[in-house]
């Protein structure tokens, strides 16, 4: 091959090699899609260890005599510290219709539980508006009490022996019971008839553990809140919701296709205000306030304002049980 | 009138006797030539006229090669830069989609905070943002087929999001708390599912535009020209040795053409590389920075509202606000526009006031400040940031497109000139060699 010929062949090869990537630059790889996010409505994990038992879960700390006046709080007490801070911080629900829910018309959180927070604020400050609400999920209740981020939790919280090992409760302020909510037209009226169905309950609630215990054949689906369950229900992702009758009444009120059939409650759910286990003085103080409300008709007034319409006339307020020792 | 200085011994006669000697070698073609080459010394295997014919063909090939490489290289460069321009347009479009969605979400959550009936103006803003977004998705799918699958997925997410927001509204109008749940769900879904798709789209188009804003491949042309020039110089040397003539005018002229093409293309490509690099580090970098800042700012505003919606449990949203704000300041540093810096720090100050109010128990005052549209209130301050960034994005996007499009005419001229140069080299070289060849006839 002559010199020129070699040169020529070399050039041709070089040009081809150089132009190949340039041609590639005009073609585009398709834009990739991100990896699929995990599903939010996945069936939940198996139940945790068996709950603790005790003789009387309703037993709380007895009040220290009559309720002290707001400007006469014991020095150094938890109440005095709250007063010094300027506001009572309470963990509440903002989506439990009738108990604690945000009213979209005025933007305020209101309901039975919120009125109890006001009652405690009035006892500490003499002013029922000196409170700050923290909207929390059911699963947040105990961690936030333990860390001291909230002074008390008023969020339809059932008094249980298990929870007494972590936090303290006031005396019982309302007696509810667990029921089921189903789609209109469903024949199921009891938990036992929901075998194989997808049933929703909020994470970290006694409703969820009761569901797993009493209806192991149903598929338990967890959500952040009962309202989250209602969204899943409306989207057709679950067939039923279980929870306290008060809560279910609030859900059914928001959806004409959701009904709480006539049924006996399959649990007794005594509600208590949750407090830090170390704030025994606050528990005694709150119990004195609750005793006052049972006596002077305040309790009935609050019941009538929120629950009389869906649940019927006010029953007698639950009796307080004392005798617990720190 | 020269004789070969080496090789076959021939009479000092004119070149006339040479052809008969050459004919046997040329006639049978290459195969006999190689067998002859194996028997005799290599230099004697080809006669001078045969070599001249090859050289003539060689110069033509060199000329054609130069023309071809020039047309292809400069044509491709023009095409690639044109694609870089449309990639930039697509990038701006995709980033506007992202901003629009976040702005719609910020509006929806903000309107929700106020309580009561959603203000008509905010409702209109949301609807406008969403319909603009669907229009842009369709447009983007037409403009870049490689994005079609991702955009189809995005469209699906958008439908889900809008459906959830509508359900939130319907429930909210009836005073049902489940409305808030739908709103939170929609906002979370937007962030968990739709924004990652957009991130992929932004990354893919930024990478496409960035990788096309390079002109390194253009170096092929000067390299080919330089090699061709070297070949012609060698040819010139060979001719000079063999024919005792210092200069072959044709080959010399062809070499000069190549030299000019070499210098012109090196200078031109250097200027082009400089200009394109200027676009990359100038307006194109500004496009990326402005879009990044705008996305971060809208994300921050939505998180500000979500923090308040969560009433004291908004720690995660406030952390998200801080992260987005960090992104905004980072991008604003790149942009270096004092007016935008001022607008942003004004909004950030208002946000700090909102947080102080909310943390201090003044939720209602915090909401009033967060939803107020006055010049000193959060929505008013934020509007200044958002419109400033939108304007910046528009300007730098156009500047990038214009700067890239401005290169096309020069590249087309370069392609034509290299075609002419190649043809000239072929013609001149062939003619120069033909003069020598004629001496053998």
Interface residues (C-beta under 8 A of the other chain):
Chain A: X2 X3 X4 X5 X7 X8 X10 X11 X12 X14 X15 X18 X19 X21 X22 X23 X25 X26 X28 X29 X30 X31 X32 X33 X34 X37 X86 X87 X89 X94 X95 X96 X97 X101 X102 X103 X104 X105 X106 X107 X108 X109 X132 X133 X134 X135 X136 X137 X140 X225 X227 X228 X230 X231 X234 X250 X251 X253 X254 X255
Chain B: X46 X51 X54 X55 X58 X61 X62 X65 X68 X69 X72 X73 X76 X79 X80 X83 X112 X113 X114 X115 X116 X144 X145 X146 X147 X148 X149 X150 X153 X167 X171 X172 X173 X174 X175 X176 X177 X178 X179 X180 X181 X182 X185 X192 X193 X196 X197 X199 X200 X201 X204 X205 X208 X211 X212 X217 X220 X223 X224 X227 X228 X230 X231 X234 X235 X310 X311 X312 X313 X361 X363 X364 X367
